[in-house]
Amino acid sequence: MKIFKNRGDIYFSKSGTKADKEQTILIIALVCVILLSVIVVIFTGAKSDFSAKKFFAPDQTVLVSSDSSQAELPDVGGKTNYLLLTTGEDEETVYTVTLFQADMDSISYKICNLQPSTLLDGNTVASIYKGGGVNNLVQALESDLSVDIDFYMITKVKDFISFYDAMGTVHYPLAEDIKYKDSESADTYSVKLSAGEQTLDGKKFISLLRYYVNVKNDCKTANDLVLNGLTQLINSDNAAKKDELFKEFVVLSKSNMTVKDFSERNDDITVLTDSRTGVNTYNVETLSDGGELDPQSRSSIKSYYAK
């Protein structure tokens, strides 16, 4: 259909109805897409922040490294034997005698408790110490049991309690109720504990140790008690304050261990208190007949404490 006769006349297509339908469909489809996009933006916007402030904020994404490796532990080795004694206030009466080895070759603790009445070449441990002091006792132990003792550490009962409490407490399971009161020794004590797991402070610990060694004559359980104490108290928290603890140890005890000796064992402490280290424990049981250690006990001590 022609409206004008001149150049530039406008024409309307005779098939306009079909084109209009196609155009209408396209417009409807476009509107649907726009509406769907708006719905999606509204829904996700409720959970996400699309603000300009968020967009231009510094990237605070934390990258987690897949490398979880820790610093390597120092190389350690060697064996060190200790003699641990607790005495009364008179500093002459011996209540507990403990042989302890820190074995850094196998990363282990070895414990052997002896009764003060144990005979060494015809004399009791208690009488040797009271008559000749710690040096004579060390010589007698080395000669009679064929062991080398590197360091001795002597504390009075009350000082042992103070040093122990500075390190913490120990959880220990008791197989039975214990009720005992000592009224004979110069430094009396009592034990009143129920069966089951107990939390032991210094006073309860040393009282229980004295009870097992001197009353029950049960050095095996005494060893187990001390091993539990070592594995729980030699820990990372105490390693962090080891210098302070050593200063307190020097004040509260008598020992031939020097500051230099202690410093040389820093790597040992690092390994023993690291969470990746599994420390083995050995209970060196001794049996005696009238104060004399039986041949098996002597053989065990010699074997376990050999360098």
Residue frames relative to the residue before (quaternion, step in Angstrom):
aa qw qx qy qz dx dy dz
M 1.0000 0.0000 0.0000 0.0000 0.00 0.00 0.00
K 0.1678 -0.8024 0.5688 0.0664 3.56 -0.67 1.07
I 0.2907 -0.7715 0.5453 0.1512 3.56 -0.87 1.02
F 0.7898 0.1801 -0.0883 0.5796 3.57 0.92 -0.92
K 0.4336 -0.7087 0.4998 0.2449 3.53 -1.18 0.65
N 0.6447 0.5431 -0.3235 0.4297 3.56 1.12 -0.44
R 0.7210 -0.4131 0.3350 0.4442 3.49 -1.48 0.08
G 0.7726 0.3014 -0.2504 0.4995 3.57 -0.97 0.86
D 0.3023 0.7625 -0.5211 0.2361 3.51 1.15 0.35
I 0.3918 -0.7180 0.5313 0.2204 3.55 -1.10 0.73
Y 0.1602 -0.7845 0.5959 0.0627 3.51 -0.98 0.94
F 0.1958 -0.7272 0.6421 0.1435 3.59 -1.15 0.57
S 0.4373 -0.7030 0.4929 0.2675 3.54 -0.80 1.01
K 0.4913 -0.6624 0.4923 0.2784 3.48 -1.08 0.82
S 0.7001 0.4394 -0.2631 0.4976 3.61 1.25 -0.51
G 0.2289 0.8282 -0.4857 0.1606 3.66 1.14 0.51
T 0.5879 0.6000 -0.3722 0.3948 3.59 1.02 -0.62
K 0.6775 0.4870 -0.2899 0.4688 3.59 0.90 -0.90
A 0.6551 0.5114 -0.3145 0.4588 3.61 0.99 -0.87
D 0.6296 0.5430 -0.3353 0.4432 3.56 1.03 -0.79
K 0.6408 0.5314 -0.3231 0.4502 3.58 0.98 -0.78
E 0.6571 0.5065 -0.3069 0.4664 3.57 0.97 -0.89
Q 0.6523 0.5175 -0.3122 0.4575 3.55 0.99 -0.86
T 0.6369 0.5369 -0.3167 0.4536 3.55 1.00 -0.83
I 0.6468 0.5226 -0.3153 0.4572 3.60 0.96 -0.86
L 0.6541 0.5181 -0.3076 0.4572 3.55 0.96 -0.90
I 0.6498 0.5201 -0.3130 0.4575 3.57 0.97 -0.87
I 0.6452 0.5229 -0.3122 0.4614 3.57 0.98 -0.89
A 0.6518 0.5157 -0.3105 0.4614 3.59 0.97 -0.91
L 0.6492 0.5215 -0.3130 0.4567 3.57 0.97 -0.87
V 0.6399 0.5244 -0.3187 0.4626 3.56 0.98 -0.88
C 0.6444 0.5291 -0.3184 0.4509 3.61 1.00 -0.85
V 0.6452 0.5184 -0.3165 0.4634 3.58 0.98 -0.87
I 0.6561 0.5152 -0.3098 0.4562 3.57 0.95 -0.90
L 0.6616 0.5104 -0.3034 0.4579 3.57 0.93 -0.92
L 0.6473 0.5197 -0.3127 0.4617 3.58 0.99 -0.86
S 0.6416 0.5250 -0.3172 0.4606 3.59 1.03 -0.86
V 0.6398 0.5292 -0.3199 0.4563 3.59 1.00 -0.84
I 0.6443 0.5278 -0.3160 0.4543 3.58 0.97 -0.90
V 0.6590 0.5132 -0.3074 0.4559 3.58 0.95 -0.94
V 0.6579 0.5129 -0.3116 0.4550 3.59 0.93 -0.92
I 0.6540 0.5133 -0.3162 0.4569 3.59 0.96 -0.87
F 0.6721 0.5129 -0.2979 0.4432 3.57 0.92 -0.93
T 0.7212 0.4223 -0.2556 0.4860 3.59 0.83 -0.98
G 0.6026 0.5808 -0.3588 0.4132 3.58 1.12 -0.61
A 0.5799 0.5846 -0.3736 0.4270 3.57 1.18 -0.48
K 0.7489 0.3655 -0.1954 0.5170 3.58 1.15 -0.62
S 0.7561 0.3176 -0.1796 0.5433 3.60 1.21 -0.31
D 0.3637 -0.7144 0.5603 0.2085 3.50 -1.21 0.63
F 0.0684 -0.8201 0.5681 -0.0057 3.58 -0.43 1.32
S 0.3425 0.7669 -0.4879 0.2375 3.57 1.23 0.34
A 0.6283 -0.5371 0.4054 0.3904 3.55 -1.28 0.44
K 0.6068 0.5648 -0.3507 0.4357 3.58 1.11 -0.76
K 0.6780 0.4773 -0.2879 0.4792 3.54 0.95 -0.89
F 0.6518 0.5460 -0.3201 0.4177 3.55 0.98 -0.89
F 0.7690 0.3612 -0.1898 0.4921 3.56 0.95 -0.89
A 0.4521 0.6843 -0.4599 0.3404 3.61 1.27 0.06
P 0.5964 -0.5724 0.4128 0.3825 3.60 -1.14 0.57
D 0.5249 -0.6307 0.4748 0.3183 3.53 -1.11 0.69
Q 0.0938 -0.8242 0.5583 0.0149 3.58 -0.57 1.19
T 0.2971 0.7749 -0.5060 0.2351 3.54 1.20 0.43
V 0.2740 -0.7641 0.5658 0.1449 3.57 -0.85 1.04
L 0.2403 -0.7695 0.5786 0.1240 3.52 -0.72 1.08
V 0.2213 -0.7797 0.5758 0.1074 3.57 -0.69 1.10
S 0.3547 -0.7551 0.5145 0.1983 3.51 -0.59 1.14
S 0.4176 -0.7071 0.5140 0.2478 3.55 -0.97 0.80
D 0.6063 0.5465 -0.3499 0.4596 3.55 1.32 -0.19
S 0.0521 -0.8347 0.5478 -0.0229 3.60 -0.20 1.31
S 0.3398 0.7655 -0.4911 0.2395 3.56 1.19 0.33
Q 0.2695 -0.7506 0.5849 0.1475 3.54 -1.17 0.73
A 0.6861 -0.4557 0.3510 0.4454 3.51 -1.29 0.20
E 0.5011 -0.6633 0.4636 0.3066 3.54 -0.97 0.82
L 0.4732 -0.6595 0.5071 0.2897 3.53 -1.11 0.73
P 0.5408 -0.6267 0.4400 0.3481 3.60 -1.07 0.65
D 0.5139 -0.6086 0.5027 0.3360 3.55 -1.23 0.49
V 0.0123 -0.7997 0.5994 -0.0328 3.56 -0.84 1.00
G 0.1004 0.7899 -0.6016 0.0635 3.53 -1.28 0.31
G 0.6097 0.5663 -0.4124 0.3709 3.54 -1.30 0.21
K 0.2842 -0.7405 0.5865 0.1638 3.53 -1.33 0.31
T 0.0944 -0.7872 0.6087 0.0311 3.56 -1.03 0.85
N 0.1907 -0.7928 0.5729 0.0828 3.58 -0.80 1.07
Y 0.1124 -0.7947 0.5962 0.0189 3.52 -0.96 1.01
L 0.2042 -0.7198 0.6455 0.1532 3.54 -1.24 0.60
L 0.0913 -0.8072 0.5832 0.0006 3.55 -0.61 1.20
L 0.0165 -0.8065 0.5900 -0.0342 3.59 -0.72 1.10
T 0.1028 -0.7329 0.6623 0.1168 3.55 -1.21 0.61
T 0.1206 -0.8107 0.5727 0.0145 3.53 -0.94 0.96
G 0.5937 -0.5450 0.4492 0.3857 3.51 -1.37 0.05
E 0.7273 -0.4146 0.3110 0.4499 3.53 -1.33 -0.06
D 0.6284 0.5434 -0.3420 0.4391 3.58 1.17 -0.49
E 0.3542 -0.7691 0.4510 0.2822 3.57 1.39 -0.21
E 0.6308 0.5159 -0.3392 0.4700 3.59 1.22 0.38
T 0.6880 0.4630 -0.2699 0.4894 3.56 1.09 -0.74
V 0.2260 -0.7901 0.5594 0.1080 3.57 -0.68 1.12
Y 0.1870 -0.8022 0.5609 0.0831 3.57 -0.88 0.99
T 0.8009 0.0379 -0.0290 0.5969 3.61 1.03 -0.68
V 0.1129 -0.7695 0.6281 0.0258 3.53 -1.12 0.84
T 0.0472 0.8292 -0.5494 0.0910 3.58 -0.45 1.20
L 0.2002 -0.7371 0.6346 0.1184 3.55 -0.95 0.97
F 0.0228 -0.8091 0.5851 -0.0501 3.55 -0.72 1.13
Q 0.0585 -0.7835 0.6174 0.0400 3.56 -0.95 0.89
A 0.1947 -0.7209 0.6539 0.1217 3.53 -1.04 0.93
D 0.0906 -0.8183 0.5676 -0.0064 3.55 -0.28 1.31
M 0.1445 -0.8286 0.5383 0.0515 3.57 -0.24 1.27
D 0.5055 0.6106 -0.4384 0.4236 3.59 1.27 0.05
S 0.7868 0.2310 -0.1140 0.5608 3.56 0.95 -0.90
I 0.3580 -0.7414 0.4754 0.3100 3.60 1.35 0.02
S 0.4848 0.6620 -0.4241 0.3832 3.55 0.48 1.21
Y 0.3134 -0.6918 0.6143 0.2140 3.51 -1.39 0.36
K 0.0808 -0.7746 0.6260 0.0411 3.55 -1.05 0.81
I 0.0577 -0.8202 0.5687 -0.0253 3.55 -0.76 1.08
C 0.0409 0.7674 -0.6382 0.0460 3.54 -1.07 0.90
N 0.1444 -0.7825 0.6017 0.0686 3.58 -0.60 1.14
L 0.1511 -0.7675 0.6184 0.0750 3.55 -1.05 0.87
Q 0.4635 -0.6441 0.5190 0.3176 3.55 -1.09 0.61
P 0.5610 -0.6017 0.4403 0.3598 3.62 -1.04 0.64
S 0.6532 0.5137 -0.3061 0.4645 3.57 1.22 -0.45
T 0.4087 0.7165 -0.4731 0.3096 3.61 1.26 0.01
L 0.3467 -0.7595 0.5208 0.1782 3.57 -0.90 1.00
L 0.0508 -0.7528 0.6562 0.0119 3.53 -1.07 0.92
D 0.8213 -0.1463 0.0467 0.5494 3.55 -0.36 1.27
G 0.7700 -0.4023 0.1805 0.4612 3.53 0.92 0.99
N 0.7193 0.3752 -0.2461 0.5304 3.62 1.22 -0.12
T 0.4831 -0.6691 0.4731 0.3083 3.56 -1.03 0.74
V 0.6375 -0.5162 0.4136 0.3951 3.53 -1.27 0.49
A 0.6603 0.5307 -0.3031 0.4365 3.57 0.94 -0.96
S 0.6961 0.4703 -0.2837 0.4624 3.59 0.89 -0.91
I 0.6143 0.5411 -0.3526 0.4532 3.60 1.04 -0.70
Y 0.6749 0.4848 -0.2961 0.4710 3.57 0.92 -0.89
K 0.6841 0.4955 -0.2939 0.4474 3.57 0.86 -0.95
G 0.7340 0.4374 -0.2408 0.4603 3.57 0.99 -0.80
G 0.8385 0.1928 -0.0692 0.5050 3.59 0.99 -0.75
G 0.5376 -0.6502 0.3997 0.3585 3.58 1.24 -0.01
V 0.7519 -0.4350 0.2717 0.4142 3.54 -1.36 0.08
N 0.6271 0.5481 -0.3600 0.4203 3.62 0.97 -0.69
N 0.6503 0.4977 -0.3143 0.4803 3.58 1.01 -0.77
L 0.6427 0.5178 -0.3253 0.4616 3.57 1.02 -0.77
V 0.6314 0.5249 -0.3317 0.4646 3.60 0.96 -0.82
Q 0.6625 0.5042 -0.3067 0.4613 3.58 0.89 -0.87
A 0.6572 0.5100 -0.3091 0.4610 3.58 0.97 -0.85
L 0.6555 0.5037 -0.3097 0.4697 3.59 0.95 -0.83
E 0.6689 0.4988 -0.3042 0.4596 3.57 0.88 -0.90
S 0.6871 0.4820 -0.2843 0.4633 3.58 0.95 -0.85
D 0.7389 0.4427 -0.2382 0.4487 3.56 0.82 -0.99
L 0.7880 0.3224 -0.1532 0.5017 3.59 0.99 -0.82
S 0.3794 -0.7571 0.4574 0.2713 3.59 1.31 -0.03
V 0.4970 0.6068 -0.4627 0.4132 3.56 0.85 1.06
D 0.3279 -0.7060 0.5860 0.2250 3.57 -1.25 0.44
I 0.1653 -0.7887 0.5877 0.0724 3.57 -0.73 1.08
D 0.3058 -0.7880 0.5142 0.1453 3.56 -0.62 1.18
F 0.8207 0.0255 0.0443 0.5691 3.55 0.84 -1.01
Y 0.1673 -0.7442 0.6321 0.1364 3.54 -1.19 0.59
M 0.0896 -0.7726 0.6280 0.0275 3.54 -1.19 0.66
I 0.0351 -0.8164 0.5748 -0.0431 3.56 -0.59 1.18
T 0.0532 0.7903 -0.6084 0.0481 3.57 -0.85 0.98
K 0.4555 -0.6200 0.5560 0.3144 3.51 -1.18 0.61
V 0.6721 -0.5293 0.3247 0.4033 3.57 -1.12 0.66
K 0.6965 0.4727 -0.2974 0.4505 3.61 0.78 -0.94
D 0.6560 0.4934 -0.3175 0.4748 3.61 1.08 -0.65
F 0.5758 0.5587 -0.3670 0.4707 3.57 1.16 -0.62
I 0.6501 0.5239 -0.3129 0.4527 3.57 0.92 -0.93
S 0.6594 0.5164 -0.3113 0.4491 3.59 0.92 -0.87
F 0.6907 0.4732 -0.2872 0.4653 3.57 0.88 -0.93
Y 0.6212 0.5434 -0.3289 0.4590 3.57 1.00 -0.83
D 0.6876 0.4898 -0.2896 0.4510 3.59 0.84 -0.99
A 0.5988 0.5572 -0.3613 0.4476 3.59 1.15 -0.53
M 0.6972 0.4644 -0.2619 0.4793 3.58 1.21 -0.51
G 0.6769 -0.4868 0.3033 0.4613 3.59 1.15 -0.43
T 0.5335 -0.5911 0.4843 0.3625 3.54 -1.20 -0.63
V 0.2964 -0.7447 0.5740 0.1676 3.55 -1.30 0.34
H 0.2857 -0.7303 0.5947 0.1773 3.55 -1.01 0.85
Y 0.0624 0.8133 -0.5706 0.0948 3.56 -0.72 1.08
P 0.3321 -0.7597 0.5255 0.1907 3.61 -0.83 0.98
L 0.2043 -0.7761 0.5876 0.1037 3.57 -0.81 1.02
A 0.4243 -0.7209 0.4953 0.2346 3.56 -0.94 0.93
E 0.8115 0.0766 -0.0103 0.5792 3.60 1.14 -0.53
D 0.6088 -0.5233 0.4385 0.4039 3.54 -1.32 0.26
I 0.1023 -0.7832 0.6108 0.0559 3.57 -1.06 0.75
K 0.0845 0.7669 -0.6301 0.0876 3.52 -0.86 1.03
Y 0.2352 0.7722 -0.5462 0.2238 3.55 -0.36 1.26
K 0.0720 -0.7821 0.6181 0.0319 3.55 -1.11 0.78
D 0.2586 -0.7687 0.5719 0.1235 3.54 -0.72 1.15
S 0.0245 -0.8134 0.5809 -0.0159 3.57 -0.79 1.02
E 0.6068 0.5999 -0.3307 0.4032 3.58 1.29 0.10
S 0.6995 0.4699 -0.2954 0.4501 3.61 0.87 -0.84
A 0.6257 -0.5467 0.4017 0.3850 3.55 -1.25 0.42
D 0.7394 0.2738 -0.1646 0.5926 3.57 1.18 -0.64
T 0.1457 -0.8437 0.5132 0.0591 3.55 0.27 1.31
Y 0.0300 -0.7779 0.6276 0.0086 3.54 -1.28 0.44
S 0.1611 -0.7671 0.6089 0.1220 3.55 -1.28 0.17
V 0.1764 -0.7576 0.6203 0.1008 3.54 -1.26 0.54
K 0.1152 0.7672 -0.6231 0.0990 3.55 -0.83 1.03
L 0.2323 0.7766 -0.5330 0.2425 3.54 0.01 1.36
S 0.3693 -0.7262 0.5396 0.2121 3.57 -1.10 0.70
A 0.6180 -0.5356 0.4221 0.3914 3.54 -1.26 0.46
G 0.6238 0.5075 -0.4094 0.4310 3.56 -1.12 0.74
E 0.6990 -0.4630 0.3213 0.4402 3.55 -1.26 0.00
Q 0.1009 -0.7945 0.5986 0.0134 3.53 -0.89 1.04
T 0.3174 -0.7001 0.6005 0.2204 3.55 -1.20 0.58
L 0.1494 -0.8384 0.5237 0.0229 3.54 -0.44 1.27
D 0.2108 -0.7258 0.6395 0.1407 3.54 -0.89 0.96
G 0.7669 -0.3845 0.2344 0.4572 3.58 -1.25 -0.02
K 0.6683 0.5130 -0.3066 0.4429 3.58 0.91 -0.88
K 0.6748 0.4793 -0.2952 0.4772 3.57 0.92 -0.89
F 0.6423 0.5467 -0.3248 0.4278 3.56 0.99 -0.84
I 0.7266 0.4260 -0.2653 0.4693 3.60 0.68 -1.02
S 0.6093 0.5373 -0.3551 0.4625 3.60 1.10 -0.60
L 0.6630 0.4945 -0.3009 0.4747 3.57 0.97 -0.85
L 0.6330 0.5262 -0.3293 0.4625 3.58 1.01 -0.77
R 0.6556 0.4989 -0.3085 0.4755 3.60 0.91 -0.86
Y 0.6343 0.5408 -0.3236 0.4478 3.56 1.02 -0.81
Y 0.6868 0.4792 -0.2929 0.4615 3.60 0.82 -0.95
V 0.7123 0.4698 -0.2657 0.4486 3.60 0.89 -0.94
N 0.8278 0.3143 -0.1207 0.4487 3.55 0.67 -1.13
V 0.7230 0.3945 -0.2435 0.5122 3.60 1.16 -0.47
K 0.7715 0.3415 -0.1755 0.5072 3.56 0.75 -1.05
N 0.2640 -0.7749 0.5201 0.2436 3.61 1.23 -0.42
D 0.4535 0.6791 -0.4271 0.3882 3.54 1.14 0.78
C 0.0908 -0.8387 0.5364 0.0236 3.56 0.25 1.28
K 0.5714 0.5950 -0.3880 0.4110 3.59 1.12 -0.51
T 0.6888 0.4468 -0.2787 0.4983 3.59 0.89 -0.92
A 0.5955 0.5546 -0.3553 0.4599 3.57 1.10 -0.67
N 0.6307 0.5268 -0.3229 0.4696 3.59 1.01 -0.82
D 0.6588 0.5208 -0.3031 0.4504 3.55 0.93 -0.94
L 0.6263 0.5378 -0.3260 0.4608 3.55 1.02 -0.80
V 0.6874 0.4780 -0.2841 0.4671 3.59 0.84 -0.96
L 0.6326 0.5284 -0.3350 0.4565 3.60 0.99 -0.77
N 0.6305 0.5146 -0.3305 0.4779 3.59 1.02 -0.75
G 0.6441 0.5281 -0.3188 0.4524 3.54 1.01 -0.80
L 0.6641 0.5123 -0.3030 0.4524 3.57 0.92 -0.90
T 0.7070 0.4779 -0.2777 0.4412 3.58 0.78 -1.02
Q 0.7069 0.4450 -0.2717 0.4779 3.60 1.10 -0.58
L 0.7354 0.4317 -0.2433 0.4623 3.59 0.96 -0.78
I 0.6437 0.4340 -0.3298 0.5372 3.59 1.16 -0.43
N 0.2684 0.7800 -0.4974 0.2687 3.54 0.22 1.35
S 0.7217 -0.4637 0.2986 0.4184 3.56 -1.30 0.18
D 0.6163 0.5463 -0.3573 0.4405 3.60 1.03 -0.67
N 0.7031 0.4409 -0.2689 0.4888 3.57 0.91 -0.89
A 0.5823 0.5664 -0.3745 0.4470 3.58 1.16 -0.53
A 0.6359 0.5471 -0.3245 0.4371 3.58 1.07 -0.75
K 0.7700 0.2643 -0.1625 0.5575 3.59 1.15 -0.49
K 0.1952 0.8416 -0.4853 0.1348 3.56 1.18 0.59
D 0.6393 0.5325 -0.3367 0.4409 3.60 1.00 -0.74
E 0.6480 0.5045 -0.3122 0.4776 3.57 1.01 -0.82
L 0.6562 0.5091 -0.3088 0.4634 3.57 0.98 -0.86
F 0.6498 0.5098 -0.3323 0.4554 3.59 0.98 -0.76
K 0.6155 0.5365 -0.3484 0.4604 3.59 1.02 -0.71
E 0.6622 0.4885 -0.3025 0.4811 3.56 1.00 -0.83
F 0.6135 0.5533 -0.3349 0.4531 3.55 1.07 -0.76
V 0.6389 0.5310 -0.3218 0.4542 3.58 0.97 -0.86
V 0.6700 0.5012 -0.2934 0.4624 3.57 1.00 -0.84
L 0.7732 0.4106 -0.1879 0.4453 3.57 0.90 -0.96
S 0.7849 0.3084 -0.1530 0.5152 3.63 1.16 -0.25
K 0.3439 -0.6597 0.6080 0.2772 3.49 -1.42 0.00
S 0.1556 0.7952 -0.5639 0.1598 3.57 -0.71 1.04
N 0.3990 -0.6873 0.5486 0.2599 3.53 -1.28 0.44
M 0.4770 0.6470 -0.4520 0.3868 3.60 1.26 0.25
T 0.2430 -0.7829 0.5615 0.1133 3.56 -0.78 1.06
V 0.6825 -0.4434 0.3698 0.4483 3.55 -1.31 0.09
K 0.6290 0.5338 -0.3262 0.4614 3.57 1.03 -0.80
D 0.6397 0.5210 -0.3248 0.4624 3.61 0.95 -0.86
F 0.6645 0.5080 -0.2975 0.4602 3.54 0.96 -0.89
S 0.6652 0.5171 -0.3006 0.4469 3.57 0.92 -0.94
E 0.6383 0.5421 -0.3242 0.4399 3.56 1.07 -0.73
R 0.6976 0.4453 -0.2621 0.4964 3.59 1.25 -0.26
N 0.2942 0.7742 -0.5060 0.2408 3.58 1.22 0.43
D 0.6601 0.5007 -0.3153 0.4627 3.59 0.94 -0.84
D 0.6081 0.5473 -0.3506 0.4558 3.59 1.06 -0.72
I 0.6619 0.5045 -0.3017 0.4651 3.56 0.93 -0.93
T 0.6239 0.5492 -0.3345 0.4442 3.58 1.00 -0.84
V 0.6925 0.4715 -0.2761 0.4711 3.57 0.88 -0.94
L 0.6946 0.5014 -0.2837 0.4308 3.59 0.83 -0.99
T 0.7517 0.3854 -0.2126 0.4911 3.60 1.09 -0.63
D 0.4981 0.6490 -0.4364 0.3746 3.61 1.24 0.08
S 0.5430 -0.6595 0.4213 0.3045 3.57 -0.98 0.89
R 0.6422 0.5293 -0.3274 0.4475 3.59 1.19 -0.42
T 0.6247 0.5648 -0.3301 0.4264 3.58 1.25 -0.30
G 0.1765 -0.7557 0.6206 0.1126 3.55 -0.96 0.88
V 0.1787 -0.8123 0.5499 0.0761 3.56 -0.39 1.23
N 0.3066 -0.7456 0.5662 0.1720 3.57 -0.82 1.04
T 0.1702 -0.7789 0.5944 0.1051 3.58 -1.18 0.51
Y 0.1146 -0.7906 0.6005 0.0338 3.55 -1.09 0.83
N 0.2292 -0.7669 0.5933 0.0853 3.53 -0.81 1.14
V 0.1235 -0.8104 0.5716 0.0356 3.60 -0.33 1.27
E 0.1568 -0.8335 0.5270 0.0541 3.54 0.00 1.32
T 0.1127 -0.7805 0.6115 0.0646 3.56 -1.09 0.76
L 0.1299 -0.7606 0.6325 0.0684 3.53 -1.16 0.72
S 0.0916 -0.8102 0.5780 0.0323 3.56 -0.99 0.80
D 0.2144 -0.7454 0.6198 0.1192 3.50 -1.24 0.58
G 0.8278 -0.0865 0.0131 0.5542 3.56 -0.28 1.25
G 0.7359 -0.4014 0.2184 0.4996 3.56 1.15 0.65
E 0.6406 0.5104 -0.3175 0.4778 3.59 1.22 -0.46
L 0.4115 -0.6906 0.5342 0.2615 3.58 -0.85 0.92
D 0.4428 -0.6856 0.5007 0.2885 3.57 -0.96 0.80
P 0.6938 -0.5000 0.3135 0.4127 3.63 -1.17 0.45
Q 0.6416 0.5350 -0.3299 0.4396 3.58 1.00 -0.79
S 0.6407 0.5253 -0.3197 0.4597 3.57 1.02 -0.81
R 0.6523 0.5114 -0.3084 0.4667 3.57 0.95 -0.88
S 0.6546 0.5150 -0.3070 0.4605 3.55 0.98 -0.88
S 0.6495 0.5231 -0.3155 0.4527 3.59 0.99 -0.86
I 0.6549 0.5109 -0.3135 0.4602 3.58 0.92 -0.91
K 0.6612 0.5149 -0.3019 0.4545 3.57 0.89 -0.93
S 0.6792 0.5012 -0.2824 0.4557 3.55 0.98 -0.90
Y 0.7232 0.4601 -0.2536 0.4482 3.57 0.78 -1.03
Y 0.7698 0.3750 -0.1889 0.4807 3.58 0.98 -0.81
A 0.3808 0.7102 -0.4986 0.3195 3.57 1.23 0.28
K 0.4346 -0.6948 0.5115 0.2583 3.59 -1.07 0.70
